[in-house]
């Protein structure tokens, strides 16, 4: 914002301005050659000036030659994949394959858990539904992790029980006893999670 100057026969002045509260500032006299602080250009060293003035293209190259051309690799459908290295493309294929395999595994697990018989039709149990596509993969991943964790805890509890029964552990600690008492609750939770998935 440039400062409004007023000139008369006695010299140059910054005009009187009104403050927000309604009072007026006095006009201020300005000496010849004075530049207000907000109008002083920012200092730039010689390296900054050099790089600002440097052209983007090498000397002698026309801007039309520098326009980027889109390269496509024959046999490759995705334009995004064209710029990737060989190993990055391989990694992308692995990720896609792994994702498809997880989807197939979740569906096959659900199909294995479903049993068809006349007794099941007459009971009040609701049939197990195959995971619908609107379920987010994050929820499915979390359920899989939870099931894996519960199976691990059950396996540890069974190992602990075997050690106690064989006499390998003569006096189980408080934590070990709690783990042995939690087996039934863990089995129930695991059954419910497997039925929900």
Secondary structure per residue as TSV (DSSP state, phi and psi in degrees):
chain	resnum	aa	ss	phi	psi
A	1	X	-	360.0	122.7
A	2	X	-	-78.1	144.6
A	3	X	-	-80.1	131.4
A	4	X	-	-76.5	116.0
A	5	X	E	-98.7	146.0
A	6	X	E	-123.5	133.5
A	7	X	E	-115.7	137.8
A	8	X	E	-139.2	-168.4
A	9	X	T	-67.6	-21.5
A	10	X	T	-90.7	-12.8
A	11	X	E	146.4	-161.0
A	12	X	E	-102.1	139.5
A	13	X	E	-134.3	152.1
A	14	X	E	-88.6	125.9
A	15	X	-	-61.3	153.9
A	16	X	-	-68.3	135.7
A	17	X	-	-125.7	158.8
A	18	X	B	-99.3	134.2
A	19	X	-	-79.2	171.3
A	20	X	T	-64.7	-30.6
A	21	X	T	-83.0	-0.7
A	22	X	S	102.6	-13.9
A	23	X	-	-77.7	162.9
A	24	X	B	-109.0	141.5
A	25	X	-	-85.0	148.9
A	26	X	-	-73.8	149.8
A	27	X	-	-69.0	140.0
A	28	X	E	-112.2	138.0
A	29	X	E	-79.1	140.1
A	30	X	E	-118.5	130.5
A	31	X	-	-74.5	158.3
A	32	X	T	-66.2	132.8
A	33	X	T	87.9	-0.4
A	34	X	-	-74.4	135.6
A	35	X	-	-119.2	122.6
A	36	X	-	-62.2	153.6
A	37	X	G	-57.0	-41.8
A	38	X	G	-70.3	-14.5
A	39	X	G	-99.2	-4.6
A	40	X	S	-73.8	129.0
A	41	X	-	-67.0	147.9
A	42	X	-	-69.7	137.8
A	43	X	-	-70.5	134.1
A	44	X	-	-128.4	128.2
A	45	X	-	-73.7	174.3
A	46	X	H	-67.4	-29.3
A	47	X	H	-70.7	-40.1
A	48	X	H	-64.2	-43.2
A	49	X	H	-62.2	-40.2
A	50	X	H	-62.5	-47.3
A	51	X	H	-71.8	-27.3
A	52	X	H	-71.4	-36.4
A	53	X	H	-84.5	-10.0
A	54	X	S	-73.1	134.3
A	55	X	-	-72.0	155.6
A	56	X	S	-73.7	-28.1
A	57	X	S	-102.3	156.3
A	58	X	-	-65.7	155.0
A	59	X	T	-59.4	132.2
A	60	X	T	91.1	-6.4
A	61	X	-	-92.7	132.7
A	62	X	-	-85.5	150.7
A	63	X	H	-60.9	-29.5
A	64	X	H	-68.4	-33.5
A	65	X	H	-70.7	-27.8
A	66	X	H	-82.8	-10.3
A	67	X	S	-60.8	128.2
A	68	X	-	-68.6	133.1
A	69	X	-	-101.1	142.0
A	70	X	-	-83.9	117.7
A	71	X	-	-95.6	136.9
A	72	X	-	-121.2	144.5
A	73	X	-	-95.8	128.4
A	74	X	T	-62.2	135.8
A	75	X	T	86.7	-1.2
A	76	X	-	-113.9	119.0
A	77	X	-	-78.6	-36.2
A	78	X	-	-82.1	134.1
A	79	X	T	-76.1	-28.8
A	80	X	T	-67.9	-32.8
A	81	X	G	-73.6	-22.4
A	82	X	G	-59.6	-34.1
A	83	X	G	-87.0	-0.3
A	84	X	S	-89.8	155.4
A	85	X	-	-76.7	171.6
A	86	X	H	-61.5	-44.3
A	87	X	H	-69.4	-34.6
A	88	X	H	-66.9	-39.0
A	89	X	H	-63.9	-42.0
A	90	X	H	-62.1	-41.9
A	91	X	H	-63.8	-40.1
A	92	X	H	-62.2	-42.3
A	93	X	H	-63.0	-41.1
A	94	X	H	-61.6	-43.8
A	95	X	H	-61.6	-44.4
A	96	X	H	-63.1	-42.4
A	97	X	H	-63.9	-42.7
A	98	X	H	-62.7	-41.6
A	99	X	H	-64.3	-43.4
A	100	X	H	-64.6	-39.4
A	101	X	H	-64.1	-39.6
A	102	X	H	-63.2	-41.7
A	103	X	H	-61.9	-44.2
A	104	X	H	-64.7	-41.8
A	105	X	H	-63.3	-42.5
A	106	X	H	-65.0	-39.0
A	107	X	H	-68.6	-42.5
A	108	X	H	-67.1	-36.8
A	109	X	H	-62.7	-41.7
A	110	X	H	-64.9	-39.1
A	111	X	H	-67.8	-38.6
A	112	X	H	-64.0	-36.0
A	113	X	H	-75.5	-17.9
A	114	X	-	-82.8	128.2
A	115	X	-	-120.4	137.4
A	116	X	-	-111.8	118.4
A	117	X	-	-154.9	165.6
A	118	X	H	-69.0	-30.5
A	119	X	H	-66.9	-38.5
A	120	X	H	-68.4	-31.9
A	121	X	H	-68.0	-34.2
A	122	X	H	-84.0	-19.2
A	123	X	S	-78.7	170.0
A	124	X	S	-83.5	-1.5
A	125	X	-	-66.0	141.5
A	126	X	-	-85.5	139.5
A	127	X	-	-67.1	148.1
A	128	X	-	-72.5	127.0
A	129	X	-	-95.5	141.8
A	130	X	-	-71.3	140.7
A	131	X	-	-56.2	126.5
A	132	X	-	-79.6	155.1
A	133	X	T	-66.5	-17.8
A	134	X	T	-78.5	-13.9
A	135	X	S	-67.4	136.2
A	136	X	-	-75.9	150.0
A	137	X	H	-66.8	-26.0
A	138	X	H	-64.9	-41.1
A	139	X	H	-65.4	-41.8
A	140	X	H	-64.4	-42.3
A	141	X	H	-62.1	-40.0
A	142	X	H	-66.0	-39.8
A	143	X	H	-64.0	-42.0
A	144	X	H	-61.9	-42.8
A	145	X	H	-62.6	-42.3
A	146	X	H	-63.6	-44.2
A	147	X	H	-62.6	-44.1
A	148	X	H	-60.8	-42.5
A	149	X	H	-64.0	-43.6
A	150	X	H	-64.8	-41.2
A	151	X	H	-61.8	-38.8
A	152	X	H	-64.4	-43.7
A	153	X	H	-63.2	-40.3
A	154	X	H	-64.6	-41.9
A	155	X	H	-62.0	-41.8
A	156	X	H	-65.0	-40.5
A	157	X	H	-65.5	-39.3
A	158	X	H	-66.1	-41.3
A	159	X	H	-61.7	-41.9
A	160	X	H	-63.3	-43.0
A	161	X	H	-63.2	-42.0
A	162	X	H	-61.6	-42.1
A	163	X	H	-65.5	-39.1
A	164	X	H	-67.5	-43.2
A	165	X	H	-65.4	-37.5
A	166	X	H	-78.4	-12.7
A	167	X	T	92.1	3.4
A	168	X	S	-63.3	-39.0
A	169	X	S	-110.1	113.3
A	170	X	S	-83.7	-43.3
A	171	X	S	-124.2	98.1
A	172	X	-	-67.6	145.7
A	173	X	-	-74.8	174.1
A	174	X	H	-60.3	-43.7
A	175	X	H	-63.6	-40.3
A	176	X	H	-65.1	-38.9
A	177	X	H	-65.8	-39.9
A	178	X	H	-62.7	-40.2
A	179	X	H	-62.7	-40.1
A	180	X	H	-67.3	-35.5
A	181	X	H	-74.6	-22.8
A	182	X	T	-84.6	-2.1
A	183	X	H	-57.6	-46.9
A	184	X	H	-62.3	-44.3
A	185	X	H	-63.7	-39.0
A	186	X	H	-65.0	-40.8
A	187	X	H	-63.8	-42.7
A	188	X	H	-61.9	-44.9
A	189	X	H	-64.6	-40.1
A	190	X	H	-64.1	-43.5
A	191	X	H	-60.8	-44.0
A	192	X	H	-64.8	-41.8
A	193	X	H	-65.0	-40.2
A	194	X	H	-67.4	-33.3
A	195	X	H	-71.5	-35.1
A	196	X	H	-71.8	-32.1
A	197	X	-	-79.7	360.0
